Structure formats: structure tokens, C-alpha cells
Amino acid sequence: MSRFDRRRARCRTAALVASAMLGACAVPQSILPPSMRKPAPSTPVTANVPAPPRSASPPTAAASAARAASAPTAVASPVSSPSSAVVTPLPAPSVPAAIAARFPEPAVSFATPAFEPGRTAFTTNAELGTILRGLQRGATLGEHATDVNVLSLGVSQRGDPIDAIAFTRPPATPAIARRPTVVLLAGQHGDEPAGSEALIVVAQELAAERLANVLDRVDVVVLPRANPDGAAAFTRNAADGTDVNRDHLLLNTPEARAIVKLLVDVQPIVVVDLHEYPVTPAFTAKFGGVQRFDALIQYATAPNVAAFVTKAAEEWFRVPLIAGLRSAGMTVDWYATMSADPADRTLTMGSVGAQVGRNASGLRNAVSLLVETRGGGMGRVDLKRRVNTDVTAVRNVLASAARHADDLVKLRQFVERDTIALACRGDVVLEAAPTASEYTTSMLDPATGEVRRLNVSWLSALQLRALKTRPRPCGYWLAASETEAVRRLRLLGIDVQRLDELGELRGESYRLVAREPVGPEAAASNAGAATRLKVQMLPTLLDVPVGSYYVSLEQPLANLAVAVLDPESPAGFAANGIIADVEHEARILGRPQIRTTAIP
């Protein structure tokens, strides 16, 4: 039996276990709450979630300060700065007093190098490495129920280590499977420092067992800085100019490969990605106000993300997260961006492109959450408040993950079974765009600090418009020459089989007709994808040679495989030149009856 056959057998066994846990076929998810039950077959592939709520009026500055004063103080063991650390002052933008009053400093303390007295920069890469290894040594030497281990994921383009730190508890008995895992990620953009500082704080709290109730239910892996080179230079992108957050399919950078290695190794059930959104004069020039939200939130919104995963993200995580942030005196809304066109007053929710980290994790069947704090371009202004917002958000998500740990395991089993069963039937969305609507948000008057309602044109990623759909194949065939594509598929964790004998496969081959530019709206919502391939599909009976490859969609990562392998996917390998010629691949419409070997 090949590795692929064994994997399929394991998946079928898991499906039977999930089915037994979720009830009989007539009521397959009866154990889940009504909102998590499977939609009717007529439901669109894209998730249908509640419309964004109207923003509530914010607490007054005095109320915020009072709440912050009564909040518990987060103090961890102090960390000394290496004498070699270079501290570079960062520019501090001028903030009007009326605006500053809306963002009082919280009454908390954080023991990261960035908060040492007189410090004018952030935690350096060297300091971060010292902190992580110190937490590991401290856990090893003391009486500790939690295993703390630094995970070396690779090095950046300029040679800095990319390290994560894992907090796990041994199972009560060998018969109990490991706990579900939550991955906390920050620093994909080097000029967004608050998330990295916050994850140092969270790692300190986990190591000190201040979140023991969480670790009793889930394991946690923290990757505080995914782009060390960008952090050292305080620039958004990696050293070669690549946006790491948009490299989760092609894996052109060692930084993206390090993140994906972690995700493949630990298979998280929840992923939290911390960023900072820019507070820019362009917003004021366009809308007449100042951005007012402490945090903007969005979950995975790519086409083909399982509807159950979306519902879990909304109901088990986003709803309590908003309540928790607001109760802590923070303001929160959906994540949205604006175009560079000064005449365009449209706000667009975060990208629906599969190559963005948030969406790629959703296609891995994980609840994937983006938290963007108010901080881009602000230097150290309001740093403690920004870090406190992230720390508060992460604690809330960890509490939700612990509370729903058993439910999340059952949900993952059910979704993986469902994904495997979809092979060879139904449709798959290859390209989508957000839906135009209107939305009422709010901003701050730049002179008085008063809250103003703002009615805008809104491109919603919560209900997608399918731009290109095709019948879902059973899998994809690749020519023997496409070794680079196979290598990247394996890095993504996608199962690939090598064909060990000659045979025939019924399918559809491709002929390239044109390479077309992606329209501005689709490009913006698909994370900047510039071109799409226009192909003609030709019914064919392929004579497949020994040594060519087959990628079955009867695997849990089937929807991720579609995003990279279908030539009509703007984020895929063919559109981006990794697959040399569309004639080197084909859609397979029947299950192969050919002997195969799994590619390790």
C-alpha cells in the first residue's frame, strides 16, 4: 500500500470517527450548535456570514483611563539589553491633543527591552533570541508542568534566525492524543513592531504559567518575528523587497518557508496573525477625519474556505474578541483598506487572495484571525496601548480556543472528511471578488476628537462574487519535468504521488490562449495579482509516463492544492511561472488506477 493509500485510509477512518461523534448521517452535526451545522447544498461555496455590525459609540477618554487603571498589571521578568544592541531613535509624528486624549496610556507594565527606561527603539533580533532561549532554560531548570522549547525554523535572507517557541504539556496518558495547537504569529511586516512586543509578553506569561488554564486545553506556539531583516531595517518587506504576508503559496522567501514549515509541522487549529494598520494623513484628506479604532479584525475570506470554519471564526472567536476588547476600553471594527486614488472613497475589506497568510491558513482548515492595531507610521507613539491591545486580543483568543478545544477538534475532523469527499464532484471557485455594498463606520474629528459617523462605499469580503468557477476535478497531473512545482507542493504540506507505471488518465488538458491583466478591483482584492491566464480546456485521454506526478484532491489540503495548481488561479504556480507550461499539467476527472509512490 502506498503512502497515499495509507493516508486516504487514515482519512476515511477519521471520517468514520467524526461521523460517529457528530451523529448519524441524517443529522451529521447534531453535536454542534445550530449555527455550526452544515448549510443546505444550495448554499454558495463562499461563506455567508452576518453583515458587519454598526459601530457603537466609543467610551470617553476618562472611562477608558478608568478601565485601564483597574486592569491587572502584566509584569514579567526583566530582560537585559545586550551591550551591542543598536538603539536608533524613530520619528514621532505629531498627534493633536484632542486625538491623543482618545488613546490614554494603559496602567500596565511590560518587561520587554522596548519598554526599558530611556529606550527609543524596539526589541532587537539579538535580544529576542536571548529572551526565547532564556524562557526555555528557565522552564527546564524549574518545577514546571509545561515543556518550553525553541523551534529553529530557518534563517532570514541576511542570516538572522527565525525562531518560534512552543509551550506544550505532556498528555495525561499515552493513549490521549496531543492537544490542539494554536499558532501566534507577528512581524511579517518589519515596520509593525507592536505585535512582536506583544508576543514576547504572551510568551513570558505562558512560560510563567500565568495562562495555565489555557495550556491545560491547547498547546501554543509563538513566532514573534517572522521577518527579522525587515524589523532590523524597520521596513515592511523582506530584504529582497517581497511582502512576506503575500508569499504563502509561492514560497519565494525563506521567511515564508519558515512560517509554512511551522504550520505544516504543528497543524494548528487556530492561527492568529498580528499586524498594524497605517494611521495616515491620506485618510484624513479623503474622509475629513482620523482613524479611531484600536484594532481592526478579519478572518479568512478566500474562496473555498470551509463554511464551518468561517462560522467558528465568527461565533467562537470574533464575537467574544470584540466584546473583550470593548470591555477593556478599546475600539474595534472590521479590517479595511483604502485605495491610493484620492477621489476613491471606497473602503475594501482585506484581500480574498489565497496567497495572503490569513487566507492560506483558512485553506488549511484552521480558524485564521487577523488583528491589526492602530500603529503603522506612528513610531513609538501609543506603543504601550498598541501592545496592550494585542496582548488583550491574544489572551481572549487563547481563552476561546481553550473553551472550544473539543469542539474545534470535532470541527476539524468533520471539515477534513467533507473536503476529501468533495473530490470529483461539485464546483470549485478559482477567482473571486468582494461584493459592493455600503457601510457605516466612524472616525475622529481632527480638531475636537469627537466621533463622527462615516458612510462609505464598502467592498465586503464576507460575501464573495465568483469570477471564475470550474467543476472540481479528482486531482491534477503534472509532467515529470515539473520538479520545482512538486518541491513547493511538498513544502506546503500537499501530498504528491509519483506514477510508477505507464497508464491512461481521463481528464482535460490546457492550451494557453492569452495572459490577461487582472482588473483593478480584482487585483486589489487578490493581494496584487497582476495577471491571469486564459486557457482552453481540451477533453483528453492522457498517456501518462512513468515518473510524472499526480496530486489527488482526496486530501485535507485539497482547496490549497486547487489554489496553486489550477492555471486559472491568479495566485497559482502557472500564472506565476513556477509551472513552465500549462501543457505540463492537466485536470484528472477519474480516480487513477495506476501504482504510485508518495513523494517524501
C-alpha positions in Angstrom: 0.0 0.0 0.0 1.5 3.4 -1.0 1.8 6.3 1.4 -1.1 8.0 -0.4 -3.3 4.9 0.0 -2.4 4.8 3.7 -3.2 8.5 4.1 -6.5 8.0 2.4 -7.3 5.1 4.6 -6.5 7.2 7.7 -8.7 10.0 6.4 -11.5 7.5 5.9 -11.1 6.2 9.4 -11.1 9.8 10.7 -14.2 10.5 8.8 -15.9 7.5 10.3 -14.8 8.6 13.8 -16.0 12.2 13.1 -19.3 10.8 11.8 -19.8 8.8 14.9 -19.0 11.8 17.1 -21.3 14.1 15.1 -24.3 11.8 14.9 -26.0 9.7 12.2 -26.0 10.7 8.6 -29.4 12.1 8.7 -28.2 14.6 11.4 -24.4 14.6 10.8 -23.5 17.5 13.1 -26.1 17.2 15.8 -23.5 17.6 18.5 -22.6 21.1 17.1 -24.6 24.2 17.9 -27.2 25.1 15.3 -25.1 27.9 13.9 -22.3 25.5 13.1 -24.3 22.9 11.3 -23.8 22.2 7.7 -25.6 24.5 5.3 -28.0 23.2 2.7 -26.4 22.0 -0.6 -27.7 25.2 -2.4 -25.5 27.4 -0.2 -22.8 29.1 -2.2 -19.2 27.9 -1.9 -18.2 31.2 -0.3 -19.2 31.7 3.3 -22.4 33.7 4.1 -21.8 35.4 7.5 -23.6 38.2 9.2 -23.2 41.7 7.8 -20.8 44.0 9.7 -22.4 45.5 12.7 -22.8 49.2 13.1 -20.1 50.6 15.3 -21.1 51.5 18.8 -20.1 54.9 20.3 -16.7 54.6 22.0 -16.1 55.1 25.7 -15.0 58.5 26.7 -11.3 59.1 27.4 -12.0 59.3 31.1 -13.9 56.0 31.1 -11.1 54.3 29.1 -8.5 55.6 31.5 -10.6 54.4 34.5 -10.9 50.9 33.0 -7.2 50.8 32.2 -6.3 51.8 35.7 -8.3 48.9 37.1 -6.9 46.4 34.7 -4.4 43.8 36.0 -0.7 44.7 35.6 1.2 42.5 33.2 4.7 42.2 34.6 7.3 39.6 33.5 10.9 39.0 34.4 13.1 41.9 33.3 15.4 41.3 30.3 18.8 43.0 30.0 19.8 44.5 26.7 23.0 43.2 25.1 25.6 45.9 25.1 25.9 45.5 21.3 22.3 46.5 20.7 22.0 49.5 18.4 19.2 51.8 19.5 18.1 54.1 16.7 15.6 56.9 17.5 12.4 56.7 15.5 10.5 59.7 14.3 7.4 60.5 16.3 4.5 62.0 14.4 2.7 64.9 15.9 -0.7 63.9 17.4 -3.2 66.6 18.2 -4.2 66.7 21.9 -7.8 66.0 21.2 -6.9 62.8 19.3 -4.3 61.8 22.0 -7.0 62.0 24.6 -8.9 59.2 22.9 -6.0 56.9 23.4 -4.9 57.1 27.1 -1.9 55.0 28.1 -3.0 51.9 30.0 -1.9 51.2 33.5 0.1 48.1 32.8 3.8 47.3 32.7 5.6 45.2 30.1 9.1 43.7 30.6 10.4 43.7 27.1 13.5 45.6 26.0 11.4 48.1 24.1 9.9 49.3 27.4 13.2 49.8 29.3 13.6 53.4 30.6 15.0 55.7 28.0 14.6 53.2 25.2 13.8 54.8 21.8 13.6 51.7 19.6 12.2 48.2 19.8 13.5 44.8 20.8 16.3 43.8 18.5 16.7 40.4 16.9 19.6 39.5 19.2 17.6 40.5 22.2 14.6 38.4 21.0 16.8 35.3 20.6 18.2 35.8 24.1 14.7 36.1 25.6 13.3 33.0 23.9 16.3 30.9 25.0 16.1 32.3 28.5 12.4 31.2 28.7 13.4 27.7 27.6 16.2 27.4 30.1 14.0 28.8 32.9 11.3 26.2 32.2 13.9 23.4 32.1 15.5 24.3 35.4 12.4 24.8 37.5 9.4 22.8 38.7 7.3 23.1 35.5 4.4 21.2 34.1 4.8 22.8 30.7 7.5 21.9 28.2 9.1 25.0 26.6 11.1 24.6 23.5 12.6 26.9 21.0 11.9 25.8 17.4 14.5 26.8 14.8 12.5 27.3 11.6 15.3 28.7 9.3 17.2 31.9 8.7 16.3 35.1 7.0 17.9 36.4 3.8 20.5 38.2 5.8 21.2 35.3 8.1 19.2 36.1 11.2 17.5 33.1 12.9 13.7 32.7 12.6 12.7 31.1 15.8 9.4 30.1 17.4 8.8 28.9 21.0 6.4 26.1 21.8 4.5 25.6 25.0 3.2 22.1 25.4 2.0 19.8 28.1 2.6 16.1 28.1 -0.6 14.1 27.7 -2.2 12.7 30.9 -1.8 9.2 29.5 -0.1 7.8 26.3 -3.5 6.9 24.9 -4.5 10.6 24.8 -3.6 12.4 21.6 -1.8 15.7 21.8 -3.8 18.8 22.4 -4.9 21.0 19.6 -2.4 23.7 18.7 -2.7 27.5 18.4 -0.1 29.4 16.5 0.5 33.1 17.3 2.4 34.9 14.6 3.7 38.5 14.3 6.3 40.6 12.5 5.7 39.5 8.9 5.9 43.3 8.2 9.1 44.7 9.7 7.7 48.2 10.4 4.8 46.9 12.5 6.5 46.3 15.9 3.7 46.1 18.4 2.7 42.5 17.6 6.3 41.3 18.2 6.5 43.1 21.5 3.1 41.7 22.5 4.1 38.1 21.7 7.2 38.4 23.8 4.8 39.4 26.7 2.5 36.5 25.9 5.4 34.0 25.8 6.6 35.3 29.1 3.2 34.8 30.6 3.0 31.3 29.2 6.4 30.4 30.5 5.5 31.7 33.9 2.3 29.6 33.8 0.1 32.6 34.2 -2.1 31.1 31.4 -2.1 27.5 32.8 -5.8 27.2 32.2 -5.2 27.7 28.5 -2.3 25.2 28.4 -4.5 22.6 30.1 -6.6 22.5 26.9 -4.4 23.6 24.0 -0.7 23.8 23.1 0.6 27.2 22.0 3.4 28.0 19.5 4.6 31.6 19.4 6.5 33.1 16.4 7.2 36.6 17.5 9.1 37.9 14.5 8.7 36.3 11.1 10.7 38.9 9.2 13.9 39.7 11.1 15.5 41.6 8.3 12.5 43.9 7.9 12.5 44.5 11.6 16.2 45.4 11.7 15.7 47.9 8.9 12.2 48.9 10.0 10.8 48.3 6.6 7.7 46.5 5.6 9.1 43.9 3.3 11.8 41.2 3.4 15.4 42.1 2.3 14.6 41.3 -1.4 11.5 43.5 -1.3 9.0 40.7 -1.1 5.9 41.1 1.0 6.2 38.0 3.2 2.5 38.1 4.0 1.7 37.6 0.3 4.1 34.7 -0.2 2.3 31.9 1.5 1.7 29.9 -1.8 4.7 30.6 -3.9 7.2 30.4 -1.0 9.8 32.5 -2.8 11.3 33.8 0.5 12.9 31.9 3.3 10.7 33.9 5.7 7.5 32.5 4.2 9.0 29.0 4.0 9.8 29.2 7.8 6.2 30.2 8.6 4.8 27.4 6.4 7.2 24.8 7.9 5.8 25.6 11.3 2.2 25.3 10.1 2.9 22.0 8.3 4.7 20.6 11.4 2.2 21.5 14.1 -1.0 21.7 12.0 -2.6 24.4 14.1 -6.3 24.5 14.7 -6.2 28.3 15.2 -3.8 30.8 13.8 -3.6 34.5 15.0 -1.6 36.9 12.8 -0.8 40.3 14.3 -0.2 43.4 12.2 -0.6 47.2 12.5 -2.7 49.3 10.1 -1.3 52.7 8.9 -2.6 55.9 10.5 -2.1 58.2 7.6 -2.9 61.8 6.6 -4.3 60.3 3.3 -7.3 59.0 5.3 -7.9 62.5 6.7 -7.5 64.1 3.3 -10.0 61.7 1.8 -12.6 61.4 4.6 -12.0 64.5 6.7 -11.3 62.6 9.9 -8.7 60.5 11.8 -8.8 56.7 12.1 -10.1 55.9 15.5 -10.0 52.1 16.1 -7.5 50.4 18.4 -8.0 47.2 16.4 -9.4 46.0 13.1 -10.3 42.3 12.8 -10.9 39.9 9.9 -10.8 36.2 9.5 -10.0 34.0 6.4 -12.2 35.2 3.5 -10.7 33.3 0.5 -13.0 31.3 -1.8 -13.3 27.6 -0.9 -12.6 28.2 2.8 -15.0 25.7 4.6 -18.2 27.4 5.7 -18.0 25.7 9.1 -14.5 27.1 9.7 -15.9 30.6 8.8 -18.8 30.2 11.3 -16.4 29.1 14.0 -14.2 32.1 13.4 -17.2 34.4 13.6 -19.1 32.9 16.5 -16.5 31.3 18.7 -13.8 33.9 18.2 -14.6 37.2 16.6 -17.8 37.9 18.6 -16.1 37.3 22.0 -13.0 39.1 20.9 -14.9 42.2 20.1 -16.7 42.1 23.4 -13.4 41.6 25.3 -11.7 44.5 23.6 -14.6 46.8 24.1 -14.9 45.8 27.8 -11.2 46.8 28.2 -11.9 50.2 26.8 -10.7 49.6 23.2 -12.4 50.4 20.0 -12.7 47.8 17.2 -14.2 47.3 13.7 -13.7 45.2 10.6 -10.4 45.4 8.9 -10.5 47.5 5.7 -8.1 49.4 3.5 -8.4 52.3 1.0 -7.0 52.9 -2.5 -4.3 55.4 -3.3 -6.8 57.3 -5.6 -7.7 60.5 -3.7 -11.1 60.6 -5.4 -12.0 57.0 -4.4 -14.0 56.9 -1.2 -14.4 53.2 -1.1 -13.1 51.0 1.8 -12.2 47.5 0.9 -12.0 44.6 3.4 -8.8 42.6 3.5 -7.7 40.6 0.4 -9.6 37.4 -0.7 -6.4 36.1 -2.4 -5.3 32.7 -1.3 -1.6 33.8 -1.2 -2.2 36.0 1.9 -1.3 34.4 5.2 -4.7 34.8 6.8 -6.4 33.1 3.8 -3.8 30.4 3.2 -4.2 29.3 6.9 -8.0 29.2 6.3 -7.5 26.9 3.4 -5.6 24.7 5.8 -8.9 24.3 7.7 -7.7 26.4 10.6 -9.6 29.2 12.2 -7.4 32.1 11.0 -7.7 35.5 12.6 -6.1 38.9 11.6 -5.7 41.5 14.3 -4.4 44.9 13.1 -3.7 47.5 15.8 -3.6 51.3 15.2 0.1 51.9 14.7 1.5 51.9 11.2 3.7 55.0 10.7 3.4 56.0 14.4 6.9 55.1 15.6 6.6 54.7 19.3 3.5 56.9 19.8 1.0 55.0 21.9 3.2 51.9 21.9 2.1 50.7 25.3 -1.6 50.9 24.3 -0.9 49.2 21.0 0.9 46.3 22.7 -1.8 46.1 25.3 -4.4 45.8 22.6 -2.6 42.9 21.1 -1.9 41.2 24.4 -5.6 41.6 25.3 -6.7 40.2 22.0 -4.4 37.2 22.2 -5.4 36.3 25.7 -9.0 36.5 24.5 -8.4 34.2 21.5 -6.5 31.7 23.7 -9.3 31.6 26.1 -11.8 31.0 23.3 -9.6 28.2 21.9 -9.3 26.6 25.3 -13.1 26.8 25.8 -13.8 25.3 22.4 -10.9 22.9 22.2 -13.0 19.7 22.0 -15.4 21.4 19.5 -12.5 22.5 17.4 -11.1 19.0 17.1 -14.5 17.7 16.1 -14.9 20.5 13.6 -11.5 19.9 12.0 -12.3 16.2 11.6 -15.6 16.9 10.0 -14.2 19.6 7.7 -11.4 17.3 6.5 -13.8 14.5 5.9 -16.0 16.8 3.9 -13.1 18.3 1.9 -11.9 14.8 0.9 -15.5 13.8 -0.1 -15.8 16.8 -2.4 -13.2 15.4 -4.9 -14.6 14.7 -8.4 -17.9 16.5 -7.7 -19.5 19.9 -7.5 -17.7 23.2 -8.4 -14.7 25.0 -7.2 -14.1 28.8 -7.2 -10.8 29.8 -8.9 -11.2 33.5 -8.6 -13.5 35.8 -6.6 -14.0 39.4 -5.7 -15.8 41.1 -2.8 -19.3 42.4 -3.0 -20.1 46.1 -3.3 -22.2 47.5 -0.5 -22.4 50.4 1.9 -21.2 50.6 5.5 -21.3 53.0 8.4 -18.1 53.2 10.3 -16.7 56.1 12.3 -13.7 58.4 12.7 -12.4 61.2 14.9 -12.8 64.9 14.2 -9.1 66.0 13.9 -9.8 69.3 15.8 -12.1 68.2 18.6 -11.6 64.4 18.8 -15.3 63.9 18.6 -16.6 60.7 17.0 -18.2 61.2 13.5 -20.2 58.6 11.6 -18.9 57.9 8.2 -21.0 56.4 5.4 -18.8 54.8 2.8 -18.9 52.5 -0.2 -17.7 49.2 1.1 -16.3 46.1 -0.7 -17.3 43.3 1.6 -15.2 40.1 1.7 -17.9 38.4 3.8 -19.9 37.5 0.7 -17.8 36.9 -2.4 -18.7 37.1 -6.1 -17.3 34.2 -8.0 -15.4 35.4 -11.1 -14.3 32.0 -12.3 -15.6 28.6 -11.4 -15.0 25.1 -12.8 -16.2 21.6 -12.0 -14.0 20.2 -9.2 -11.6 17.5 -10.6 -10.4 14.4 -8.9 -6.9 15.8 -9.0 -4.1 17.2 -11.2 -1.5 15.6 -13.3 2.0 17.2 -13.6 4.7 16.3 -16.1 7.9 14.7 -14.8 9.8 17.9 -15.6 7.8 20.0 -13.1 10.1 19.1 -10.2 10.2 22.6 -8.8 6.4 22.7 -8.6 6.5 19.4 -6.8 9.1 20.6 -4.4 7.0 23.6 -3.4 3.8 21.5 -3.1 5.6 19.3 -0.6 6.8 22.4 1.3 3.2 23.4 1.5 2.4 20.0 3.0 0.3 18.9 0.0 0.5 15.1 -0.8 2.1 14.3 -4.2 2.3 10.9 -5.8 4.8 9.8 -8.4 3.3 7.5 -11.1 5.2 4.2 -11.1 3.8 2.7 -14.3 2.5 3.6 -17.7 -1.2 4.3 -17.9 -4.1 6.3 -19.2 -5.9 9.1 -17.3 -9.1 10.7 -18.4 -9.1 14.4 -18.0 -8.8 17.8 -19.6 -5.5 19.3 -20.9 -4.9 23.0 -21.2 -3.9 25.2 -24.1 -2.8 28.8 -23.3 -4.9 31.4 -25.1 -3.7 34.6 -23.5 -2.2 36.2 -20.5 -4.6 38.9 -19.4 -4.3 41.7 -16.9 -6.3 41.4 -13.7 -8.8 44.4 -13.3 -8.0 47.0 -10.6 -10.8 45.7 -8.3 -9.8 42.1 -8.6 -6.1 42.9 -8.3 -6.7 44.9 -5.1 -8.8 42.1 -3.5 -6.5 39.3 -4.6 -3.4 40.8 -3.0 -2.0 42.5 -6.1 -2.1 39.6 -8.5 -1.3 41.3 -11.8 -2.2 38.7 -14.5 -4.4 35.8 -15.1 -4.1 33.0 -17.7 -6.9 32.5 -20.2 -6.8 28.8 -21.2 -8.8 26.5 -23.4 -9.6 23.1 -21.9 -9.5 20.1 -24.2 -11.0 16.7 -23.2 -8.3 14.1 -23.5 -7.1 10.6 -22.6 -3.6 11.2 -21.3 -0.9 8.6 -21.8 1.0 9.3 -18.7 4.6 8.3 -18.5 6.4 6.7 -15.5 7.9 9.4 -13.3 5.2 12.0 -13.8 3.1 13.2 -10.9 -0.5 13.1 -9.6 -1.9 15.4 -6.9 -5.2 14.0 -5.6 -7.9 16.2 -4.2 -8.9 13.4 -1.8 -6.8 15.1 0.9 -7.4 17.6 3.6 -5.4 20.4 1.8 -7.4 19.9 -1.4 -8.5 23.5 -1.6 -5.0 24.8 -1.1 -3.9 22.5 -3.9 -6.5 24.0 -6.2 -5.3 27.5 -5.4 -1.7 26.7 -6.5 -2.3 24.1 -9.3 -5.2 25.4 -11.4 -3.8 27.5 -14.3 -6.7 29.9 -14.0 -5.9 30.8 -10.3 -4.2 34.2 -10.3 -2.1 33.2 -7.3 -1.1 29.8 -8.7 2.1 28.3 -10.0 1.3 28.5 -13.7 0.2 32.2 -13.5 3.5 33.0 -11.7 5.9 31.0 -13.9 6.7 28.1 -11.5 5.0 25.7 -13.8 6.8 26.3 -17.0 4.0 25.5 -19.5 0.2 24.9 -19.0 0.6 21.8 -21.2 2.7 20.3 -18.5 -0.4 19.8 -16.3 -4.0 18.5 -16.7 -7.2 18.1 -14.7 -7.9 14.5 -14.0 -11.6 13.5 -14.0 -11.4 10.0 -12.7 -9.5 8.2 -9.9 -6.3 6.8 -11.2 -5.9 3.0 -11.2 -2.1 3.3 -11.5 0.5 2.3 -9.0 2.0 5.3 -7.3 4.7 6.2 -4.7 4.3 9.1 -2.3 6.9 11.9 -2.6 8.5 12.4 0.8 
